[in-house]
Structures are given as structure tokens and as C-alpha cells.
């Protein structure tokens, strides 16, 4: 087993999460794994005991990109930089530079191919921290999580789709909780009277997702988080290419036209309903 590897990949939540299977695979090869990523997602990594997380915008990391000087990097056997930054000195054979995103392959597989190691569906785990506030809020009843937002507004579903699904599944004795993040705060007024959680910490979101019966959303970071937590559910894609951006895990992706003009509510309802029934049969929910 080799000693140490440094991986740089700064990006949005989904981009960052897409590297987790790669990092889990690397622990069989390296004793020391350092991942430099977006500081907003530190909470996801800080309790994974084999990953040393550093802020990709920290002074030392930025110094490496600007001046090609970062003394701690000299101790690593391999340095993998997934970035479009220009002017990086890659004269050292231990430094490899790659595109952060693939052109035509699943982005979970991309870092495996870049580093020339076999892609595999290794078990992924994320530490789950009990949260009394979330536990009280959900009242220990069976519930579904709806996440109507996305950083790219064209990827969002019409809110009425969520409303109609809520009406249907509430009639089947499920509570519905809406997750609303920073990029979709304008939806709050339209969700008055609903059970919503706004701008929750990632640890709270992970706990909430881990206890849900199923998940429903579109192409966004939380959908990737739900996939890595092995949650079942449905994710709707419009303009995004699911061959590249599909989430990890058991989530079913339904692909419609770019403008979502052919969206089929009955198909979504049936697919999500079938998954819920399967969960009910397995767990007695």
C-alpha cells in the first residue's frame, strides 16, 4: 500500500459528492488521503475517518496554484488536480492534471478513469448524527422528502407537480417535508402551510434523509446526497444528461424533454408509489 495522495476538486454539491466513491476506493491503496474541496461541504467529510478534508480556497492551496509553492504537497506520493486552472506547473511526475467534468461518461466514473483504476460499486457510508430537533419535527411518522429546487432554474420542476404528488401521498398517510435551500428561497411564499425545512445544515439534512421512506426531486445536489445515502425514490431530469449526471444508488431517473413539456405526472406517481410499496413490504412502514 502506498502512503499518501492529494486530490483537488472544487465544485458545487453534486460535483463534490461525485468524488466520494473514488475516495472510498482509494483507501485500499493509500494510508493518507487528503481531499481539497468546497468548504461549504466540510460537514460531509469531517467525520469520515480516512479522509483529511482541506478548504480548496485556503491560503496554502491557493499558493500552490498561484506560485506552484505549497510545501506540504511535497510529502505526497501523488497529486491529482481536477481543475481548469491555467498555468499550473506539472513538471513533477507525481502531479496529474485532469478536467473536473467528463464529456461523455458518468461523472462518478470519471476520476476512476482519469487515475486508471477499476471502477467499482464499493459500499459508501456517510456518518449520520442523531438530531433531536429533526426527530421532534418529523414526529417519528413515515414521511417523504421533496426537494423542489436546483441551482439551475431550468432544471426545476413546476411546483404544482410537487403539490399534486403531496396530495396523493398524504391520502396514503405519509407526511411530506419540503427541503428548501439558499438557491430557491423564493419558493417559500408558495409553500406556505406546508412542512418545510429551510437552509438546514448538511448534518441535519443527512439525518432527515436517512429516516425518510422515499425521496423525490430533480437534478440537484441533494438528490446526489440522497443517492449516496442509499435512499430510494425518483429524480426527474429535463435539460441535464442523465448518462453523465445521474445520482448514485437506487434512485430512479425519469428523463423528459429539455423544457419538461412532456412531463408525465402519472408516470412519476406510479414509479414513486411502486418504490414506496416495496419499502412498505420490506419494512412494514
N, C-alpha and C positions, 0 to 999 in steps of 0.2 A: 504494500500500500504506500502510495506517495504521501508527501507531507501536507502541502498547502496549495490552495487555489483561491484566486481573487476574481470575482465576476462583477462587472459593472453593467447595470441595466436600469436606467431611469425612465419611468413612464407612468401612465395612468394605472388605475387599479387592476383592470383586466390584463394589461401588458405585464405588470409586475407579477400577478398571480400565475401567469403562464410559465414562469420560470420555476415554480415550486417543484413540479415533478422532476425537472432536471437537477435541482439541488438535492432532492431526496436520492436520486440515482448516484450523485457524486459522492455521497457519504460512504459508499462501498470502495471508493478509490482514494479518498483524501481524508486525512485526520483533521485538517483545519480548513473550513470553508467560510470565506468572507463574501458577503453579498452587499454591494453598494447600490442602494435603491432610493426611491422617493421616500422622504422622511415621513410623509403623511401616513404611510402604511407600516411604520415601525412596529405597531402593536401586533401585527400578524406574525412577525418574525422573532420578536424578542423572547418568546418562551419556547421556541424550537431549539432544543439544547445543542444541536450540532451546527447551527448557523450563527455566525457572527455578523450582525447587521450594522452597516455604517451608512451615514447620510451621504447620498451621492453629491449633494451640494456643500459638503463640509469643506473647510479651507484646505485640508490636506489633499483631498481627492481633486478639487478644482486646481490645485497647484500642479498636480501631475498633468492635467490636460493643458494647462497654460504653459508651464515651463518644463514639462517632462521630468519633474523632480518630485518624488514622493518616497522618501527613504524607506518607510515600512514595506513598500511594494518589492523592494529588493529581496525580501525574505521569502517571497512566494515562488513556488516552482512553476506555476502557470498563472497568467493574467489574461482574462478574456474580457474584451471590451465590446459590448453591443451598443453601438452608437454611430451617429452620423457626423460627429465632431471632426473637424478638419485639423490638419497639422500635428497629429499625434505621432510621436517618434516610435516606430515599431521596429527599430533596428535590432532589438533584442529578440532572440528566437523564442523566448518564453512569453512574449506579448502577441496576442492574436486579436485582430480587429474584424468585427462582423457587423452586418446590417442588423438593426434591432428588430425588424419585422421581415418575415418571408414574403416572397412574391406570389407563390402558388402552392403553399403547403400549410398544414395545420400549425398554428404558431406555438402550440405546446411541444410539437416535434422539432421545431426549428433549432433550438440550442443543442439538442442531441446531434442533429445532422452537422451543425457547424463544428462541433467538437469531435465529430466522428466516433460517437459511442452509440451502442444499440439502443433504440427507443424501446421503452418497456412501460407497462402499466403497473408500476410499483404502488403499493399502498401509500396514500398520502394522509397524514393526520395533521390537524390543526388543534392546538391546545384550546380547550373550552373552559371558560371560567364562569362558575355559577354567579348569577346576578339576581339578587333578591328583588330589586325594583322591577326588572323584566318579568320575573316569576309572578309577582303580585299583579302586574298589569295584565298578564295573559290568563290569570285566574285558574291555571292548570287545566284548561279546557282544550280540546282539539282545535287547531287553527291552521289556516293557510296564510302564507306570506305573499302579498302582492307588491311588486316594486314597479311603479309606472314610469319611472324616469330613466334618463340616459343623458350623458354629456352631449351627445349629438341629437339634436331635437328631431331630425328626420328619422331617427331610429325608434322614436317613441310611438306607442300605440295610442289611438284615441282613448281618452279617459272613460268614455261610455262603455268600452269593451270591458274594462275592469268593473264598472258599476253593474253591468248585466251579469257578469260572472259572480260577483259578490251576491247579488240577489238569489241566483240559482243555488250557490253552495251554502248560503245561510239557511235556505229552506231545508237543507240536509244536515242542519245542526252543527255547522262549522262556523267558528268566528273567523273574521277576515281582518288582518292587520296590514296596513299600508306603510311601507318604508319610504320616506322622503328625505333626500339628501340635499346638499348645497346647490346642486345644479338644477333642481326642479322645485325650488321653494315657491314659485308662482302657482304651483298646483294646490297649495294648502287651502286657499279660499274655496276651491271647487270640491274639496274633500271634507268640508265642514259636516260634523255629525258622524264622521267615520272614525274608526280606531286607527290613529296614525302615530307613528314614531318619527320624529324629525331630528336629523343631524345627530344620530346616536354614534357613540364610539364604536370602533370596529369590534372590540371585545363584546360589547352588548349585542351588536348585530350577529356575531358568530353564535352567541348563546341563544338568541331568538331563533335563528335559522336552524340550529341543531335540534330544537324541540318541535319544529313545525311538521305537520303531516305532509305538506307539499308546498311547492313554490311556483309562482307564475310571474313572468317579467319579459323583458325584451333584451336586446344585445347591450349589456352594461356590466360594470364591474361586479355588482352584487350577484348577478347571475353566475359569474365565474366563481365567486366565493361559495355560492350555494352548491355548485357542481363539485368543488373540491371538498366540501363537507359531505359529499355523497348523498345529498338531498335529492329526492325525486321531484319531478314537476315538468313544466312546459316553458320553453323560451321561444318567442316569436322573432323572426328575422325578416326585415324588409330590405333596406339598401345594403346591409352587410352581407358578406360572402361567408356562409356557414362552413364551407370547406376550409376556410382559414381561421375563422373566429368562433367556431362552436365551443361551448364550455366543456370542461372535463366532467366525467362522471355519468350519472344516469339520467340527466335532464334530456327530454326530447325536444329537438329543434323543429319548429314548423316554419318553412320558408314560403314567403309570399312575394308579390311584386314589390319593386323598389318603393312605390308610393303607397303600398299596402291596400291598393284598390280592390284586390281580390280576397281580402281578409275574410275568413270563414269562421264565424263565431261558433257554429255548431261543431265544427271540427275541433276547435280549441276546447270547448266544453266536454266533448266526448273523450278526447285524449287525456285531459286533466282528470276527468271523472274516472276513467279506467285506472289511472295510476292511484287515485285515492282508494278505489275499491280494492286494489291489490294490496295496498298498505293496510287497509282495514282487515282483510282476510289474514294477513300475516301477523298483525299485532293486536287485533281486536279493538281498534280505535273506534 
